[in-house]
Amino acid sequence: MPSRRWALRPAAELSTSRGPLEGITVIALEQAISAPYCTRCLGDLGARVIKVENVRGGDFARAYDTTTLGQGAHFVWTNRNKESVAVDLKTERGAQVLRQLVERADVVVQNLAPGAAARLGVAADQVVAHVPTAIGVDISGYGTGGPYEQRRAYDLLVQSESGSCSITGWPDAPAKPGIPLADIGSGMHAYSAILAALLDRGRTGRGAALHVGMFDVMADWMGWALNQARYGAAPIPNGVSSPMVAPYGSYRTSDDQTAVLGTTNDREWQRLARDIIDRADLADEPAYATNAQRVQQRDALDAAIGAWVEKHTLAEVEAAADAAGIGVARLNSVEDVVGHPQLAERDRWRPVSTPNGPVLGVVPPVASSTWGPRMDPVPALGEHTGAILGELGYSADDISSMRDSGVI
């Protein structure tokens, strides 16, 4: 039988870069994006993240696609800086391994299907009841209680239910935003709450049970639109623009590019009208004096700006906007961003090892003067099972027996 003692190896021994969460161990029972993104961010800051996966296939995001050297693009994106333990949690020996990991954890994060974590004993409240100094985290679709508590929830479903898709696209063509906002948003809220709970634990010595509902996150992020719907009229989607601000949109240039110009206040509107498109008459027009008025006259303003932009190249539009202090961008494709000079010239790409070879990943967005970016490997399924079981005190014979019986 394994020993109850475990001398934890800090993440610094496994990594080329230290971080402020060095010495923190995170146990992750996770699938897809929301929890994996949360725990990857913790790993970026130096935490040791042990990902507990099903021995048969693991995190299903591994097989979403094969575009990234034969691996899932989402999985590679959200699973660097982790170790993988593959174990059958439906067996008693597998469940015992999970209990031992939880007993030694600082943080336990899960986003399993409704009811699954409770059956395994790793729902947030159960974790804290068993290990009072631990931080247990549940990421669910619809939070605790209510008629939707037991519903399965994926990003598209939650974005649809929360109204996000209804304010994206066009009035007769709603669309899901290309970025999985419900997944990323719930992962980031969990991440920030974990950091706050770790800070509180440092002061009080107590852990915390945290609950993050994807629907609750999206309802919060939809707050401005909900205000409009409750007290006025719901926003009407209008493509690459904003229902709240005008002029603010995309315009075709003479060299067949798309420039995006944006104003956020009356002073910027004055500069755009006078200094860029040379239309002092529009700047002086009382009907266009405020943003609320300009929103009502959006079509006329877009026509005037579009007529000027279509006579100029993208470079000329960018130069004029920069000189006038007006926001401007090029409407890029994803392929354009791969080679974007702002990323290339600032060295924002780093190689990340994966089971199928190195890939380039974007450096974590927060820069620090006291620690560097951690870009450790993406694990193969079960790559670290034997080593971690050895840390838990299992003998080579124990591990071999478990492997032979399909537990690992």
Residue pairs with C-beta under 8 A, 6 or more apart in sequence:
2 100
2 389
2 392
2 393
2 394
2 395
2 398
3 392
3 393
4 100
4 393
5 393
6 100
6 104
6 391
6 392
6 393
7 391
8 23
8 25
8 48
8 104
8 391
9 48
9 391
10 22
10 23
10 48
11 19
11 21
11 22
11 23
11 24
11 43
11 46
11 47
11 48
11 81
12 18
12 22
12 46
14 48
14 83
14 376
15 46
15 81
15 374
15 376
16 374
16 376
17 46
17 371
17 372
17 373
17 374
17 375
17 376
18 46
18 371
19 44
19 45
19 46
19 47
19 371
19 374
20 45
20 46
20 370
20 371
21 42
21 45
21 46
21 47
21 198
22 46
22 47
24 42
24 46
24 47
24 48
24 106
24 107
24 198
25 47
25 48
25 50
25 104
25 105
25 106
25 107
26 39
26 42
26 43
26 47
26 48
26 49
26 50
26 105
26 106
26 107
26 108
26 109
27 50
27 52
27 101
27 102
27 105
27 107
27 108
27 109
28 35
28 36
28 39
28 49
28 50
28 51
28 52
28 82
28 108
28 109
28 110
29 35
29 52
29 98
29 108
29 109
29 110
29 111
29 112
29 117
29 120
29 122
30 36
30 39
30 51
30 59
30 109
30 110
30 111
30 112
31 59
31 60
31 61
31 111
31 112
32 59
32 60
32 61
32 74
32 111
32 154
32 183
33 61
33 74
33 78
33 155
33 180
33 183
33 184
33 187
34 111
34 139
34 182
34 183
34 184
34 186
34 187
34 190
34 214
35 109
35 110
35 111
35 137
35 139
35 187
35 190
36 51
36 59
36 61
36 75
36 78
36 79
36 187
37 78
37 183
37 184
37 187
37 188
37 191
38 109
38 137
38 139
38 186
38 187
38 188
38 190
38 191
38 194
39 47
39 49
39 51
39 82
39 109
40 49
40 78
40 79
40 80
40 81
40 82
41 187
41 188
41 191
41 364
42 49
42 107
42 191
42 194
43 49
43 80
43 81
43 82
43 374
43 376
44 81
44 364
44 373
44 374
45 371
45 374
46 371
46 374
47 106
47 107
48 83
49 81
49 82
49 83
50 82
50 83
50 85
50 101
50 384
50 388
51 59
51 79
51 82
51 83
51 84
51 85
51 379
52 85
52 87
52 89
52 98
52 101
53 59
53 84
53 85
53 86
53 87
53 381
53 382
54 86
54 88
54 89
55 86
55 87
55 88
55 94
55 382
55 406
55 407
55 408
56 88
57 63
57 381
58 84
58 86
58 381
58 382
59 75
59 79
61 72
61 74
61 75
61 78
62 71
62 72
62 75
62 381
63 72
64 72
64 73
64 74
64 75
65 72
65 73
65 74
66 72
67 73
68 76
68 354
68 359
69 354
69 356
69 357
69 359
70 356
71 354
71 355
71 356
71 378
75 378
76 352
76 354
76 359
76 361
76 378
77 361
79 378
79 379
80 352
80 361
80 375
80 376
80 377
80 378
81 374
81 375
81 376
81 377
82 376
82 378
82 379
83 379
83 383
83 384
83 387
83 388
84 379
84 380
84 381
84 382
84 383
84 384
84 385
85 97
85 101
85 382
85 384
85 385
85 388
85 389
85 408
86 381
86 382
86 385
86 408
87 94
87 97
87 98
87 385
87 407
87 408
88 94
88 406
88 407
88 408
89 95
89 98
89 120
91 405
91 406
91 407
93 402
93 405
93 407
94 407
94 408
95 120
95 121
97 389
97 392
97 408
98 120
98 121
98 122
99 121
100 392
101 388
101 392
102 108
102 121
102 122
102 127
102 130
102 131
102 134
103 130
103 131
105 127
105 131
105 134
106 133
106 134
106 135
106 198
107 134
107 135
107 136
107 137
107 194
107 198
108 122
108 124
108 127
108 134
108 135
108 136
108 137
109 137
109 139
109 190
109 194
110 117
110 122
110 123
110 124
110 137
110 138
110 139
111 138
111 139
111 140
112 120
113 152
114 140
114 141
114 149
114 150
114 151
114 152
115 150
117 123
117 126
117 138
118 126
121 130
122 136
123 136
123 138
124 136
124 137
124 138
124 209
124 210
124 211
125 136
125 209
126 136
127 134
127 135
127 136
127 207
127 209
128 134
128 135
128 136
128 207
128 208
128 209
131 207
132 206
132 207
133 201
133 205
133 206
133 207
134 207
135 194
135 197
135 198
135 201
135 207
135 208
135 209
135 210
136 207
136 208
136 209
136 210
137 190
137 193
137 194
137 210
137 211
137 212
138 144
138 209
138 210
138 211
138 212
139 186
139 187
139 190
139 212
139 214
140 149
140 153
140 211
140 212
140 213
140 214
141 148
141 151
141 152
141 153
141 154
141 157
141 158
141 213
141 214
141 215
142 148
142 149
142 151
142 153
142 213
142 214
142 215
142 216
143 149
143 211
143 212
143 213
143 215
143 216
144 211
144 213
148 161
148 215
153 214
153 215
155 176
155 180
155 181
155 182
155 183
155 214
156 165
156 176
158 182
158 214
158 215
158 218
159 165
159 176
159 177
159 181
159 182
159 218
160 176
161 215
162 182
162 215
162 218
162 219
162 222
163 218
163 222
163 225
163 226
164 176
164 177
164 181
164 182
164 218
164 221
164 222
165 174
165 175
165 176
165 177
166 174
166 234
166 237
167 222
167 225
167 234
167 235
167 236
167 237
167 243
168 174
168 175
168 176
168 177
168 237
169 175
169 237
169 239
170 237
170 238
170 239
171 236
171 237
171 238
174 237
175 237
181 218
181 221
182 214
182 215
182 217
182 218
183 214
185 214
185 217
185 218
185 221
186 212
186 213
186 214
186 217
189 212
189 217
190 210
190 212
193 210
193 212
194 210
197 207
197 208
197 210
200 206
200 208
201 207
201 208
219 226
224 244
225 234
225 235
228 234
228 235
235 243
235 244
236 243
237 243
238 249
238 298
239 249
239 250
240 249
240 250
240 260
240 331
241 248
241 249
241 250
241 298
242 248
242 249
243 295
244 295
245 262
245 263
245 264
245 291
245 295
246 263
246 291
246 294
246 295
246 297
246 298
246 301
246 302
247 261
247 262
247 263
247 269
247 272
247 294
247 298
247 301
247 302
247 305
248 261
248 262
248 263
248 264
249 260
249 261
249 262
249 302
249 305
250 258
250 259
250 260
250 331
251 258
251 259
251 260
251 261
251 302
251 305
251 306
251 309
251 310
251 317
252 258
252 259
252 306
252 309
252 310
253 259
253 309
253 310
253 312
253 313
253 314
253 316
253 317
254 310
254 311
254 312
254 313
255 313
255 314
257 313
257 314
257 330
257 331
258 330
258 331
259 309
259 314
259 317
259 318
259 328
259 329
259 330
259 331
260 328
260 329
260 330
260 331
261 272
261 305
261 309
261 317
261 321
261 326
261 327
261 328
262 326
262 327
262 328
262 329
263 269
263 272
263 326
263 327
264 327
265 291
266 289
266 290
266 291
268 325
268 326
268 327
269 283
269 288
269 291
269 294
270 283
271 324
271 325
271 326
272 305
272 324
272 326
273 279
273 280
273 282
273 283
273 288
274 280
274 283
275 320
275 323
275 324
276 308
276 320
276 321
276 324
276 326
277 304
277 305
277 308
278 308
279 304
279 308
282 288
282 301
282 304
287 293
287 297
288 294
288 297
288 301
294 301
309 317
312 320
314 330
317 328
318 328
318 330
321 327
321 328
322 328
330 336
332 340
337 343
342 348
343 349
343 362
347 363
348 362
348 363
349 360
349 361
349 362
349 363
350 360
350 361
350 363
350 373
350 375
351 358
351 359
351 360
351 361
351 375
352 358
352 359
352 360
352 361
352 375
352 376
352 377
352 378
353 376
353 377
353 378
354 377
354 378
355 378
355 379
355 380
355 383
361 375
363 373
363 375
364 373
364 374
382 408
385 399
385 408
386 399
386 408
389 398
389 399
389 402
389 408
390 396
390 399
394 402
399 408
402 408
